[in-house]
């Protein structure tokens, strides 16, 4: 029926579309004048004025000052009201849960890290999640009910058919069939769950090296080796959430692994994961191999090798680039992506030197020739992706003025 609320083309829907367009522009550009908003949206000055008055009345925008240094009277500048809503993200690993809260503009306003070392008696998972979230909420000067949505990033993925975590046997306590129901009962906001590497890809797509790219692969190498696939602008998760679990991808140079669900290592992880670098360095005669957790040691080793113009360290980097390109060749031969983003501490430590070596090797091993880039989001990328995911859904809800 013509005039029904929600029908495309009705005045209410058109106003809501204009409102959202203006809010997105303010998020992208920062404070803007009424004239500038009108110019960017194509709205007349009276319509832009009505729009801003409506958004200010709804608490979604506020006046932040005036323009200066231009002829004529100073114009008021409008910005998204940061306190209009808040969202939270969690980055879960076996050793800790890292949490953060962001305001609606994306600015992080509180963070907290809860250690969960294996040698201590494990807290129930629900307690870990609520304690980490409450720590970040307290740091932000808020209360838990001020958070509109929470996104949790974990290794592996929750199977959409069973609700159980798969591909992450090393994450103790997270495999209960009732876990999602228990978390839903304990938290007063909607909760979403996503694979950690997928969240890194989301952060790169919205904030980093993959902005403007609809088809790309992100290769992650830190505590584990994994990939995220973005096809047609959307994350491809697979039927059970396992798309991108490339650690056990069969590759030349390692034994064929069977019963991979029960194996500790093998395939691409054994060939090019962080734990492969120290023994490779020793094979090449490098004696001063860094000690410590293997991901940190591998990153230091790669960074040192990238600074050496020749010698065994550069030989190490070349050999490692060949190993990385071997697995990547299988991925790009199937997917033919526009771009490959290299992320995680082990890969970003090699910088442009490692990237160029992998690019050259990949050109020899695969027919598709995607461009390789180093990820831009290097500070807490999983957590940043979780915040971006939670913020996207929160903005869709809070910015909807058609209701």
Number of C-alpha atoms within 10 A of each C-alpha: 5 8 11 10 14 13 13 12 14 14 14 18 18 15 18 18 17 19 23 18 16 23 23 16 18 19 15 10 10 14 23 23 21 22 18 14 25 19 13 11 15 12 16 14 15 11 15 23 16 14 21 23 14 16 21 17 11 13 14 22 22 20 16 14 15 14 14 11 7 8 6 7 10 13 15 17 19 21 24 25 19 17 14 17 21 28 29 31 32 30 29 22 20 16 13 16 22 25 31 28 32 27 21 24 21 17 12 18 16 20 22 21 17 18 15 17 12 11 7 8 8 13 11 11 17 19 13 18 23 16 17 25 29 20 21 29 27 16 16 18 9 16 12 17 12 15 21 22 25 28 25 27 27 24 24 24 24 23 17 12 9 10 17 16 25 18 17 17 15 12 16 14 14 20 17 13 12 11 17 20 10 13 17 14 11 13 17 15 16 15 17 17 20 22 26 28 30 30 28 30 31 27 27 24 22 15 16 18 20 26 12 11 17 16 19 28 27 28 27 27 25 20 18 18 22 26 25 28 25 23 16 11 13 13 19 16 19 12 10 16 20 18 19 24 20 20 22 22 20 19 20 13 12 13 12 13 14 11 6 14 12 8 10 11 15 20 22 24 25 22 27 23 27 25 20 16 26 21 12 16 24 14 12 14 13 16 10 10 16 14 12 9 11 19 20 17 19 28 23 19 25 28 22 15 24 21 13 13 11 12 11 17 22 19 16 25 27 19 18 23 24 22 22 25 23 23 24 23 21 17 20 22 14 10 15 19 21 18 21 27 25 26 26 28 22 27 26 23 21 25 18 15 18 25 20 15 19 25 20 16 20 25 14 14 17 19 12 16 20 19 13 21 20 24 26 17 20 17 10 12 23 30 26 28 31 31 33 24 25 27 26 14 18 21 20 11 12 13 21 14 19 14 8
